[in-house]
Amino acid sequence: MSDALASKVIAAIAEMQKKPLEEVKLESTFGELGIDSLNGFHLLCELEEEFGIVIPDDDARDLRSVGDVVEKIRPLVEARSS
Amino acid sequence: MTGLGVVSAIGNDRKTFWESLTQGRHGFREITLADTTDLQYRMGAEIQGLELPSFFDSCSRQLLDRFAMLFVLAAREAIADSGLEAAELRDAAIVTGSSLGGQSTKDELFRALYQEGRRRITPFAVPRTMANAGASHLSMEIGCEGPGFTLSTACASSAHAIGLAFWMISQGVVERAIAGGSEAPFSRGHLKAWDGLRAIAPDVSRPFSLGRKGMVLGEGGGALVLESLESARRRGAHVRSLLVGFGMSSDAGHITKPSARGAARAMTAALEDGGVDRDRVDYINAHGTGTALNDVAECQAIEQVFGALASKLMVSSTKSMHGHALGASGALEAVATVLAIENGVVPPTANFLAPDPECPVDCVPNVAREAETRAALSSSFAFGGLNAVLAFAASDVSS
């Protein structure tokens, strides 16, 4: 699956973790990418700023993979742009 | 004392720092790290020629404020100087001092929050700004699992840190310790705070001199590896000098106006703690901020403690060169004091113009002096009236 939102999230993660884009896939887990809770929250902070959204704390704690992030923020981003 | 490390405006390592001190070379330049628009002063002692983040991996970099980087760098040099391997420091204590913690990070983030309207702040904010960040990162880097903590007593922070680490060794709590502190005070918000105090000189720091106009802020980090004499002798380490006494006091007076009585009490306590006879003290590395009030009160305190012996003392302020690095000052000055004892050279008070009758001490004006120092004090007297004095002795004088 590839869409603009997913591409932006993948790019943000690749930049944060200093990894090539092709190593960051939707099914990649935070553990596989070396993202600990602190880095994970930093990523969410950057995404919130970029898209003008607020990711609730309860949702943020459940995220385990790149795909989780994309799907969790998609409705927030769509609501914001509609 | 078996290891020394320093990063400062007059040298990014121990050797350069000492060369600058003995040449009377100061590090005051126009501040570049923060916007000084509409401040009453422009000068500061910034570190030169060091790309700090390059000494850390990308993961550590985002978690470290400048002040924490400065301590870790100084500690790396001190540990290398001691010859100790990380495994030999596993049970050591790490004690640091910082007045401000991650001030630059706070300033950046508050600007983003209040001025740019950001809604959320990075989760790195808390670990970057906490005052114990330097101690924590060092412990992680070298795998040190012993006691670790950070003190904040304004300008006496790292002197208190070194003193308490020394007492922990004396009490047998630990055999070795890495102690010191760091400060990175150049952020606009912080500079504006000092502007309000009107305590900063517009040009350079001139402690004890007629025509002095105040202190000049500096940044830096200093670290000392302390170990029991038994530990040092057992491994055949080079003992640079002995830390023999530590004294503390509180002025219990004014929040910013220094008290001669409080300073004298801390100096006396350090001498008594170390069993140091007054007539063996040859040198005092003074608090010597270069403010009108501090220098007079400090000279009065020296007179109270040493009486007729005061006129024979050499009393210099190395803040005249590395600037007033607030919570890091005690560590930078402890390093300077140890090097003075070890090298038989007393660093000068730089930028000295003319004697002030209210500061009747031999402040070693402008030119370093070859002189034996049998015992020395390093004084730190903080805003808030919390004082810390360290007593050192040449390594062949006593145990």
Interface residues (C-beta under 8 A of the other chain):
Chain A: K18 L38 F41 H42 C45 E46 E48 E49 V54
Chain B: S58 Q62 L63 R118 R119 R120 I121 T122 P123 F124 P127
